[in-house]
Amino acid sequence: MDSWLRPHVLHPSVSPHVDRISSLPDELLCGILSRLSTKDAAVTTVLSKKMCRLLPWLTTLDFHDSPISHCLNSPYQLHRFQTFKLFVDSVLKASLSPHLTRFRLRFGGDLLTRYNDGCNSIKHCEQDCFPYMDPCHLNAWISFPLTRTWIKEIDLCIHIRNYCQLPPQLFTCQALEVLKLDVSLDLSPVSNLPTFLLPNLKVFHLCATDFNLGDFVSRIASSCPLLEELDVCGWWVVADYITISSPSLRSLHIFINNDDFCASKLVLIDTPNLQYFTYAAYLASSYSITPMNALVDAAIDIANAIQDPESSFPVMLSLVRTTHNVQRLSFECLSMEVYHFLPFRYSFVSL
């Protein structure tokens, strides 16, 4: 039998009651616990008194209300949400680490999962479809990582049934490198900021509803000189003009939907070093897109039916032709006629 398959036998001089975990360095144990969700880390500390002492020094806090489901289509263990809130409160109150680098807070369910599961109340949710959170209480949770100077990543997935604003201080945290927001919160305080101070931001994801996309995305792209990944999706207030200009951007994903079936007048994209591009929206009146010669993968999904082919097809082709150097292209459109006019000069094309 290979040695690694043999059962390990303790040396006779080693007592089976010795706490070997406590002999490990604090830094190693803290690193192990920080790689777990905070709930799992708290459970793991029962293995050692030393681990329990290290819980306040975690460098990553990751809260998730799973397996709770608040959706009326499939409610599950709603009574446990109060316990979840008490747990988050206790951990934040006990946290002592000045080196917190990552903060994740997720509850209420994410927008796209509910949509894909067929939730009819996705935009105008029924009263009890999302949990209730006191605005001051929630603001304290969201603002907590901003008190740590080492914070690099904030990931929030928050959907509640009552009105609450997103703290604009998130967009003035100069140490942030990753900011991901999937929220049902009011973003107007962020829009009203005179400027965004995110000089180190590399990844920005936003999933929201009833929000004016155009000016916001333009400001994010221009305010973040190191931005490499921009992902925006949701049910947006239609912007007449959408401008995205960034020489550092490598990945751009845009998903725009609205109840009015309206499209933008002009979409301007100036991202010469882009490698991954997704565009899913109603066909705009016009596109101005600089060549993307580094493009590797592209997906285009035109969500509306083409009512006037004579004027719409040239616009659509102007969008598709910007991806002529791409290695993989996925194209979808409700109007089948457009496929006859596509210039198929790609390594791989998926329709």
C-alpha positions as CSV (number, residue, x, y, z in Angstrom):
1,M,0.0,0.0,0.0
2,D,1.3,3.5,-0.9
3,S,2.3,5.5,2.2
4,W,-0.2,8.2,1.5
5,L,-3.0,5.7,1.5
6,R,-2.1,4.3,4.9
7,P,-4.1,5.5,7.9
8,H,-2.1,8.1,9.9
9,V,-1.1,6.8,13.4
10,L,-0.2,9.2,16.1
11,H,3.2,8.9,17.7
12,P,2.9,7.2,21.1
13,S,4.2,10.3,22.7
14,V,1.5,12.5,21.2
15,S,-1.8,12.6,23.2
16,P,-5.0,12.2,21.1
17,H,-6.4,15.1,23.1
18,V,-3.7,17.6,22.0
19,D,-5.2,20.7,20.2
20,R,-2.9,20.6,17.1
21,I,-4.8,23.5,15.4
22,S,-3.8,25.9,18.2
23,S,-0.1,25.2,17.4
24,L,-0.5,26.7,14.0
25,P,0.5,30.4,13.5
26,D,-2.2,33.0,13.9
27,E,-1.6,34.4,10.4
28,L,-2.2,31.0,8.8
29,L,-5.3,30.3,10.8
30,C,-6.7,33.7,10.1
31,G,-6.0,33.2,6.4
32,I,-7.8,29.9,6.4
33,L,-10.9,31.3,8.1
34,S,-10.9,34.4,5.8
35,R,-11.3,32.1,2.8
36,L,-14.6,30.8,4.1
37,S,-18.0,32.5,4.2
38,T,-18.3,34.2,7.6
39,K,-21.0,31.8,8.7
40,D,-18.8,28.8,7.9
41,A,-15.9,30.5,9.6
42,A,-17.9,31.0,12.8
43,V,-18.9,27.4,12.8
44,T,-15.3,26.3,12.2
45,T,-14.1,28.1,15.2
46,V,-15.6,25.4,17.5
47,L,-12.6,23.2,16.5
48,S,-10.2,25.3,18.5
49,K,-10.3,28.0,21.2
50,K,-7.5,29.8,19.4
51,M,-9.7,30.0,16.2
52,C,-12.5,31.4,18.2
53,R,-10.2,34.2,19.4
54,L,-9.2,34.9,15.8
55,L,-12.7,35.4,14.4
56,P,-12.7,39.2,15.0
57,W,-9.5,39.5,12.9
58,L,-10.8,38.1,9.6
59,T,-9.6,40.0,6.6
60,T,-12.7,39.0,4.6
61,L,-16.3,39.2,5.7
62,D,-18.8,37.3,3.5
63,F,-22.5,37.4,4.6
64,H,-25.3,35.6,2.7
65,D,-28.8,34.9,3.9
66,S,-28.9,31.5,2.0
67,P,-31.0,29.3,2.1
68,I,-33.7,31.9,3.0
69,S,-36.0,32.8,0.1
70,H,-38.2,35.8,0.4
71,C,-39.8,35.5,-3.1
72,L,-43.5,34.8,-2.9
73,N,-43.1,32.2,-5.7
74,S,-41.0,30.0,-3.5
75,P,-40.7,31.3,0.2
76,Y,-38.4,29.3,2.4
77,Q,-37.4,29.7,6.1
78,L,-38.4,33.3,6.3
79,H,-38.2,33.1,10.1
80,R,-34.4,32.8,9.9
81,F,-33.9,36.3,8.5
82,Q,-34.0,37.8,12.0
83,T,-31.2,35.4,13.1
84,F,-29.2,36.5,10.0
85,K,-29.5,40.1,11.0
86,L,-28.4,39.4,14.5
87,F,-25.4,37.4,13.2
88,V,-24.3,40.2,10.9
89,D,-24.6,42.8,13.8
90,S,-22.6,40.6,16.2
91,V,-19.8,40.0,13.7
92,L,-19.5,43.7,12.7
93,K,-19.5,44.8,16.3
94,A,-16.8,42.3,17.2
95,S,-14.6,43.0,14.1
96,L,-11.2,44.4,15.0
97,S,-9.1,43.8,11.9
98,P,-7.7,47.0,10.4
99,H,-6.7,45.0,7.3
100,L,-10.2,44.1,6.1
101,T,-9.8,43.8,2.3
102,R,-13.1,42.2,1.1
103,F,-16.7,42.8,2.2
104,R,-19.6,40.8,0.7
105,L,-23.2,41.3,1.8
106,R,-26.0,39.4,0.0
107,F,-29.6,39.1,1.0
108,G,-33.1,39.3,-0.6
109,G,-32.1,37.4,-3.8
110,D,-30.4,38.7,-6.9
111,L,-32.2,40.4,-9.8
112,L,-31.4,38.2,-12.7
113,T,-32.0,34.9,-10.9
114,R,-35.5,36.0,-10.0
115,Y,-36.1,37.1,-13.6
116,N,-34.8,33.8,-15.0
117,D,-36.9,31.9,-12.5
118,G,-40.0,33.7,-13.8
119,C,-40.8,36.0,-10.9
120,N,-43.6,38.3,-12.1
121,S,-42.8,40.9,-9.5
122,I,-39.3,41.5,-10.6
123,K,-39.6,45.2,-11.1
124,H,-42.7,46.1,-9.1
125,C,-42.4,43.5,-6.3
126,E,-45.3,42.7,-4.1
127,Q,-45.2,44.0,-0.6
128,D,-43.7,40.9,1.1
129,C,-41.6,39.6,-1.8
130,F,-38.4,41.2,-0.3
131,P,-37.3,41.5,3.3
132,Y,-37.8,44.7,5.3
133,M,-34.7,46.5,6.5
134,D,-34.5,49.7,8.6
135,P,-32.7,52.3,6.4
136,C,-30.4,53.4,9.2
137,H,-29.6,49.8,10.1
138,L,-28.8,48.9,6.5
139,N,-26.7,52.1,6.0
140,A,-24.6,51.0,9.0
141,W,-23.9,47.6,7.4
142,I,-23.0,49.1,4.0
143,S,-20.8,51.8,5.4
144,F,-18.9,49.5,7.7
145,P,-16.1,48.5,5.2
146,L,-15.6,52.1,4.3
147,T,-14.1,52.6,7.8
148,R,-11.2,50.2,6.9
149,T,-8.4,51.8,4.9
150,W,-7.3,48.5,3.4
151,I,-10.6,47.6,1.8
152,K,-10.2,46.5,-1.8
153,E,-13.4,44.8,-2.8
154,I,-17.1,45.5,-1.9
155,D,-19.8,43.2,-3.3
156,L,-23.4,44.1,-2.4
157,C,-26.5,42.1,-3.5
158,I,-29.4,43.8,-1.6
159,H,-33.1,43.7,-2.4
160,I,-35.5,45.1,0.1
161,R,-39.2,46.1,-0.1
162,N,-38.9,49.5,1.6
163,Y,-37.2,52.7,0.3
164,C,-33.5,53.1,1.1
165,Q,-30.7,55.1,-0.5
166,L,-27.3,53.7,-1.4
167,P,-24.6,55.6,0.5
168,P,-22.7,57.7,-2.0
169,Q,-19.5,57.3,0.0
170,L,-19.0,54.0,-1.9
171,F,-18.0,56.1,-4.9
172,T,-15.4,58.1,-3.1
173,C,-13.5,55.2,-1.6
174,Q,-10.1,55.6,-3.3
175,A,-8.7,52.2,-2.2
176,L,-11.4,50.2,-3.9
177,E,-10.4,47.9,-6.8
178,V,-13.6,45.9,-7.2
179,L,-17.2,47.3,-6.7
180,K,-20.2,45.1,-7.5
181,L,-23.7,46.3,-6.9
182,D,-26.9,44.3,-7.4
183,V,-29.4,46.5,-5.5
184,S,-33.0,47.8,-5.3
185,L,-31.8,50.9,-3.5
186,D,-32.2,54.5,-4.7
187,L,-29.0,55.5,-6.6
188,S,-29.9,59.2,-6.9
189,P,-27.4,60.3,-4.1
190,V,-24.7,58.7,-6.2
191,S,-25.8,60.4,-9.4
192,N,-25.8,63.8,-7.6
193,L,-22.1,63.5,-6.6
194,P,-20.1,66.2,-8.4
195,T,-17.4,63.6,-9.1
196,F,-16.4,60.0,-8.5
197,L,-13.2,59.3,-6.6
198,L,-12.2,55.8,-7.7
199,P,-8.7,56.0,-9.0
200,N,-7.8,52.4,-8.4
201,L,-11.1,50.7,-9.5
202,K,-10.6,47.9,-12.0
203,V,-13.9,46.0,-11.9
204,F,-17.4,47.6,-11.7
205,H,-20.6,45.7,-11.9
206,L,-24.1,47.3,-11.6
207,C,-27.5,45.6,-11.7
208,A,-30.4,47.9,-10.8
209,T,-33.8,49.2,-12.0
210,D,-35.4,52.5,-12.7
211,F,-32.1,54.3,-13.2
212,N,-30.7,56.6,-15.8
213,L,-27.9,54.7,-17.4
214,G,-26.3,57.1,-19.9
215,D,-24.6,59.8,-17.8
216,F,-23.8,57.4,-15.0
217,V,-21.9,54.9,-17.1
218,S,-20.1,57.7,-19.0
219,R,-18.9,59.2,-15.7
220,I,-17.8,55.8,-14.3
221,A,-15.7,55.0,-17.4
222,S,-14.1,58.4,-17.5
223,S,-13.4,58.6,-13.7
224,C,-11.6,55.3,-13.4
225,P,-8.3,55.4,-15.3
226,L,-7.5,51.7,-14.4
227,L,-11.0,50.3,-15.1
228,E,-10.7,46.9,-17.0
229,E,-14.2,45.4,-16.5
230,L,-17.5,47.2,-16.8
231,D,-20.8,45.2,-16.5
232,V,-24.1,47.0,-16.3
233,C,-27.5,45.4,-16.5
234,G,-31.1,46.0,-15.5
235,W,-34.3,47.8,-16.2
236,W,-33.1,51.3,-17.0
237,V,-34.6,54.7,-17.7
238,V,-33.8,55.2,-21.4
239,A,-30.9,57.6,-22.1
240,D,-30.9,59.4,-25.4
241,Y,-27.1,59.3,-25.5
242,I,-24.8,56.6,-24.1
243,T,-21.1,57.3,-24.2
244,I,-18.5,54.8,-23.0
245,S,-14.9,55.9,-23.5
246,S,-12.0,54.1,-21.8
247,P,-8.5,53.1,-23.2
248,S,-8.0,50.7,-20.2
249,L,-11.3,48.7,-20.6
250,R,-10.9,45.0,-21.5
251,S,-14.4,43.7,-20.8
252,L,-17.7,45.4,-21.5
253,H,-21.1,43.9,-20.9
254,I,-24.3,45.9,-21.4
255,F,-27.8,44.6,-20.8
256,I,-30.5,47.3,-21.0
257,N,-34.2,46.6,-20.8
258,N,-37.2,48.9,-20.2
259,D,-41.0,48.7,-20.1
260,D,-41.5,51.4,-22.8
261,F,-39.6,49.5,-25.5
262,C,-37.6,52.6,-26.3
263,A,-34.1,52.8,-27.6
264,S,-31.3,55.3,-27.3
265,K,-30.7,57.8,-30.1
266,L,-26.9,57.4,-30.1
267,V,-24.6,54.8,-28.5
268,L,-20.9,55.9,-28.7
269,I,-18.3,53.4,-27.6
270,D,-14.5,54.2,-27.7
271,T,-12.7,51.2,-26.2
272,P,-9.8,50.4,-28.5
273,N,-8.3,47.7,-26.3
274,L,-11.6,45.8,-25.6
275,Q,-11.3,42.0,-25.7
276,Y,-14.8,40.9,-24.5
277,F,-18.0,42.6,-25.6
278,T,-21.7,41.9,-24.8
279,Y,-24.5,44.2,-26.0
280,A,-28.1,43.3,-25.3
281,A,-30.6,46.1,-25.8
282,Y,-33.1,47.6,-28.1
283,L,-31.5,48.8,-31.4
284,A,-30.4,52.4,-31.1
285,S,-31.0,55.0,-33.8
286,S,-27.3,55.2,-34.4
287,Y,-23.9,53.8,-33.3
288,S,-20.5,55.3,-33.3
289,I,-17.9,52.6,-32.3
290,T,-14.2,52.9,-32.8
291,P,-12.4,49.8,-34.1
292,M,-11.9,47.1,-31.5
293,N,-9.0,45.2,-33.1
294,A,-8.2,43.2,-29.9
295,L,-11.7,41.7,-29.6
296,V,-11.8,38.0,-28.9
297,D,-15.4,37.3,-27.9
298,A,-18.6,39.3,-28.7
299,A,-22.3,38.7,-28.2
300,I,-25.0,41.0,-29.6
301,D,-28.7,40.6,-28.8
302,I,-31.1,43.0,-30.4
303,A,-34.2,42.7,-28.2
304,N,-36.8,44.5,-30.3
305,A,-38.5,43.5,-33.6
306,I,-37.4,45.4,-36.6
307,Q,-40.4,47.6,-37.7
308,D,-38.6,49.4,-40.5
309,P,-36.0,47.1,-42.2
310,E,-34.9,49.7,-44.7
311,S,-33.6,52.1,-42.1
312,S,-32.9,49.6,-39.3
313,F,-30.7,47.1,-41.1
314,P,-27.9,49.5,-41.9
315,V,-27.8,50.6,-38.3
316,M,-27.6,47.0,-37.1
317,L,-24.9,46.2,-39.6
318,S,-22.9,49.2,-38.4
319,L,-23.0,47.6,-35.0
320,V,-22.1,44.1,-36.1
321,R,-19.3,45.2,-38.4
322,T,-17.4,46.7,-35.5
323,T,-16.7,43.1,-34.4
324,H,-15.1,42.0,-37.7
325,N,-11.9,40.9,-36.1
326,V,-13.6,38.8,-33.3
327,Q,-12.8,35.1,-32.9
328,R,-16.2,34.2,-31.6
329,L,-19.5,36.0,-32.3
330,S,-22.9,35.2,-30.9
331,F,-25.8,37.1,-32.6
332,E,-29.5,37.1,-31.7
333,C,-32.3,39.2,-33.2
334,L,-36.1,38.8,-33.2
335,S,-36.2,39.6,-36.9
336,M,-35.0,36.7,-38.9
337,E,-34.6,38.7,-42.1
338,V,-31.4,40.4,-40.7
339,Y,-29.5,37.1,-40.9
340,H,-29.4,37.3,-44.7
341,F,-27.5,40.5,-44.6
342,L,-24.8,39.7,-42.0
343,P,-21.2,39.6,-43.2
344,F,-20.0,36.2,-41.9
345,R,-16.2,36.6,-41.8
346,Y,-15.5,35.1,-38.4
347,S,-13.6,32.2,-37.0
348,F,-16.7,31.0,-35.2
349,V,-20.3,32.3,-35.4
350,S,-23.2,31.3,-33.2
351,L,-26.7,32.3,-34.2
